[in-house]
């Protein structure tokens, strides 16, 4: 299996609670995005 593609920081996904309210979390790969997105669900 190929290694997951990591995006450069400027192309990463940044998590926001609302417009202008950045959580401080970002994801630079699909695997990282899924992990962080799953943790945010309650």
N, C-alpha and C positions, 0 to 999 in steps of 0.2 A: 504494500500500500504506500502511496506517495505521502510525504509529510504535508501537514496542513499549511496552507499559504498564509503568511503573516503580511499584513498591510503596513505600509509606512505610517508613522504616527499621524501625519496630516490627513490620511484617508481612513483612520480608525473610526469606529462607531462610539460616540460619546453619549452617556446616559444622562438624561435630564428629568427632573421631577415635573417641571413646567418650563415655559419659555424663559430663558435666562437663569434658570435655577439648576446649575450643573451639580451632579452628585459626587463628582471627583472620580468616577469610574469610567473606564473606556475598554474597548475590546478591539484587538487588531487581527483576530482570526475568527472563523465561524465557530470553532470549538470553544474559544474563550467567550464569545457572545452568548452561546447557548448556556454555558455554565453560569455566567453572571445573570442572565435573564431568568433562569430557573430559580436561582437563589432569591430573586426579588419577588417571586410569587408567594402568596400566603393562602 
